[in-house]
């Protein structure tokens, strides 16, 4: 037996113990966050500053900041979030009333994963293509039927001064204020013909809120309320809402859309 072959045989038990990257992509939770256990995910936060992002309104004051820690006080300040003074891998919208934050990069079909924290009674949202909102809202403990204003909803459009369409979450998956929560979103961009005419609506193939499926195959006929003033297109940026109350984000990752596995 050669020395090289003997070394290979001795190494086999160690190789068998090495963790394997999961290839599941079925709209279900698989333990740790998907960017840790699946391949192809790319970060949209660099862990130190807001490079790659800009305020929606360049003329408005931008109070978004980065920090290495977010604090919430259940008794002394339940409607507020505060940040450590040291820059880090989390972002916070200052006092909760500032500009919306938009990526410099544009995206087509995509999967998006992000984690967020809100204060009591707070409200925000993540807009795919800057146009189609997955609602972020303090729905913890809500006893009424879920609506298009609750956490996990695809927000409604606003036509003739009233809400139209949208999709309420199939269940209330919200956690308490002050706790980190997550969204994983599978998004298919609208389709256009060679003349630029839209021939297929944008679609949320799946939305998973804190590991639980809350949306499946929801078409969006047009921009939802408070969307960016941009046209529907094959590619557009991501926007997170900053003017409706304190919200913090961390671990924002994306990758090109992959086909969902049917089980």
C-alpha atoms as one frame of an Amber mdcrd trajectory, in Angstrom:
protein
   0.000   0.000   0.000   1.488   3.323  -1.042   1.866   6.170   1.425  -0.482
   8.451  -0.600  -3.257   5.833  -0.635  -2.853   5.261   3.106  -3.231   9.007
   3.762  -6.388   9.049   1.615  -7.931   6.181   3.606  -7.134   7.901   6.894
  -8.730  11.143   5.634 -12.031   9.534   4.590 -13.667   9.747   8.054 -12.732
  13.432   8.293 -14.169  14.164   4.846 -17.408  12.462   5.796 -17.715  14.762
   8.795 -17.380  17.965   6.761 -20.614  19.987   6.557 -22.283  19.905   3.167
 -23.901  22.902   1.487 -27.641  22.375   1.179 -29.142  22.622  -2.275 -32.749
  22.806  -1.088 -34.771  25.649  -2.554 -38.345  24.685  -1.818 -39.685  27.732
   0.026 -39.216  26.069   3.392 -36.882  26.860   6.286 -33.720  24.731   6.498
 -32.068  25.657   9.778 -29.678  28.584   9.604 -30.251  31.549   7.305 -30.031
  30.530   3.621 -26.921  32.620   2.907 -25.081  30.447   5.462 -26.133  27.046
   4.122 -26.725  27.633   0.399 -24.462  28.909  -2.368 -24.689  31.992  -4.548
 -25.801  34.599  -1.993 -24.221  38.068  -2.190 -24.371  40.745   0.559 -25.918
  44.181   0.058 -24.410  45.586   3.274 -20.638  45.820   3.654 -20.547  45.885
   7.465 -19.091  49.356   7.870 -20.915  52.052   5.890 -23.790  52.724   3.481
 -21.832  52.282   0.264 -24.096  50.863  -2.431 -27.160  52.678  -1.077 -28.529
  56.208  -1.397 -31.486  58.229  -0.123 -34.530  58.215  -2.391 -34.680  62.011
  -2.221 -31.144  63.404  -2.612 -32.261  66.822  -1.336 -33.647  65.437   1.951
 -31.590  64.808   5.069 -30.499  61.178   5.271 -30.364  59.932   8.882 -29.653
  56.268   8.126 -26.558  55.058   9.973 -24.575  51.877  10.547 -23.961  50.387
  13.964 -22.647  47.251  15.652 -25.634  46.977  18.008 -29.316  47.920  18.290
 -31.089  48.379  21.635 -34.803  48.311  22.484 -36.293  49.143  25.894 -39.613
  47.421  26.596 -40.450  49.653  29.578 -38.474  52.853  29.095 -38.876  53.370
  25.351 -40.896  50.709  23.538 -41.543  52.907  20.491 -37.851  53.652  19.925
 -34.711  51.877  18.749 -31.238  53.133  19.586 -27.836  52.371  18.101 -24.375
  51.891  19.525 -22.066  54.723  18.387 -19.660  52.289  16.692 -20.162  51.586
  12.970 -20.981  47.992  12.086 -23.093  45.536  10.142 -26.556  46.840  11.090
 -28.361  49.872   9.705 -30.954  52.026  11.478 -33.154  54.832  10.166 -32.105
  57.296  12.875 -35.096  58.466  14.900 -37.488  56.682  12.515 -38.546  59.522
  10.215 -36.070  59.852   7.393 -35.712  59.155   3.673 -36.301  55.785   2.093
 -33.067  53.957   1.279 -32.430  52.657  -2.247 -29.774  50.364  -3.699 -27.473
  51.723  -6.384 -27.692  48.328  -8.083 -30.669  47.160 -10.117 -32.056  43.630
 -10.158 -34.309  41.436 -12.281 -35.617  38.074 -11.071 -34.156  37.506  -7.635
 -34.227  35.872  -4.237 -33.868  38.257  -1.311 -33.129  37.477   2.315 -33.054
  40.119   5.052 -33.457  40.504   8.790 -35.212  43.422  10.458 -36.152  44.764
  13.877 -38.972  47.194  14.599 -40.112  49.074  17.684 -43.606  48.804  19.140
 -46.215  50.114  16.684 -43.621  50.687  13.959 -44.107  50.328  10.226 -41.752
  49.891   7.264 -41.496  47.834   4.113 -39.158  46.359   1.542 -39.964  47.240
  -2.068 -38.806  44.812  -4.742 -37.899  46.838  -7.840 -38.667  49.873  -5.669
 -42.310  49.299  -6.620 -43.836  46.203  -5.007 -43.939  46.191  -1.215 -43.684
  43.384   1.281 -45.062  45.055   4.390 -43.099  45.322   7.641 -45.434  46.058
  10.545 -45.775  45.396  14.258 -48.508  42.759  14.047 -47.371  40.922  17.172
 -50.382  39.790  19.191 -52.966  40.952  16.631 -56.244  39.108  17.160 -58.133
  40.305  14.098 -57.988  38.662  10.687 -54.778  39.499   8.815 -54.996  42.324
   6.262 -52.818  43.863   3.566 -51.453  46.253   6.217 -50.063  43.493   8.461
 -46.541  42.130   8.600 -45.914  39.665   5.784 -48.530  41.208   3.484 -48.062
  42.190  -0.130 -49.260  45.764   0.283 -52.208  47.077  -1.700 -52.168  49.549
  -4.561 -53.690  53.019  -4.094 -56.281  53.966  -6.698 -58.923  56.723  -6.404
 -57.990  57.279  -2.763 -58.590  53.716  -1.711 -56.618  50.511  -1.300 -56.950
  48.045  -4.167 -55.715  44.457  -4.311 -52.751  43.303  -2.291 -52.510  40.024
  -0.415 -52.869  39.504   3.328 -50.422  37.021   4.895 -51.783  33.510   5.287
 -50.854  33.589   8.996 -49.471  35.928  11.640 -45.765  35.063  11.823 -44.702
  38.309  13.524 -42.417  38.311  16.547 -42.379  40.770  19.433 -41.024  44.302
  18.913 -37.308  44.415  19.646 -36.673  40.935  18.239 -34.906  40.234  14.967
 -37.205  38.870  12.259 -36.556  37.642   8.734 -38.008  37.620   5.249 -36.991
  35.331   2.424 -38.559  36.401  -0.850 -38.655  34.730  -4.260 -39.515  37.437
  -6.827 -40.159  37.272 -10.562 -39.858  40.566 -12.407 -42.488  41.763 -14.909
 -42.022  40.747 -18.530 -42.038  43.026 -21.586 -42.211  42.434 -25.327 -39.808
  43.877 -27.875 -41.820  47.103 -28.050 -41.622  47.638 -24.280 -45.234  46.669
 -23.585 -45.739  44.742 -20.350 -46.978  41.237 -21.106 -46.689  39.655 -17.627
 -47.101  41.146 -14.166 -44.497  40.981 -11.439 -45.023  38.008  -9.128 -44.039
  37.033  -5.604 -43.520  33.291  -5.973 -43.050  32.843  -2.243 -42.547  34.915
   0.909 -41.307  33.218   4.070 -41.647  35.224   7.301 -39.593  33.968  10.246
 -39.366  30.558   8.609 -43.093  30.285   7.861 -44.643  30.581   4.399 -47.059
  33.539   4.260 -47.388  34.249   0.513 -47.442  32.047  -2.565 -47.768  32.950
  -6.276 -49.100  36.488  -5.811 -49.249  38.636  -8.947 -48.916  42.413  -8.597
 -50.680  44.323 -11.350 -48.756  47.532 -10.724 -46.833  49.533  -8.129 -48.140
  49.331  -4.573 -48.805  52.386  -2.400 -45.838  54.719  -1.686 -43.691  53.086
  -4.374 -40.859  54.916  -6.093 -41.826  57.218  -8.948 -40.211  55.033 -11.603
 -41.598  52.935 -14.426 -42.028  49.190 -14.237 -39.060  47.607 -15.988 -37.099
  44.381 -16.362 -34.624  45.600 -13.732 -35.002  48.103 -10.902 -33.498  48.742
  -7.435 -34.553  47.598  -3.967 -35.965  50.177  -1.554 -36.513  49.979   2.211
 -38.918  52.411   3.843 -37.514  54.815   6.424 -40.237  57.358   7.218 -42.884
  55.317   9.075 -41.155  54.539  12.369 -37.944  53.024  13.754 -36.611  50.046
  11.800 -33.228  48.344  11.684 -31.869  45.883   9.119 -28.990  43.428   8.996
 -27.863  40.483   6.841 -29.364  41.649   3.549 -28.420  39.127   0.856 -29.555
  38.401  -2.673 -28.976  35.934  -5.497 -30.460  35.389  -8.966 -33.790  33.564
  -8.864 -33.577  29.783  -8.905 -36.424  27.442  -9.722 -38.338  26.381  -6.636
 -38.189  22.658  -5.970 -41.596  20.964  -5.745 -41.863  18.244  -3.105
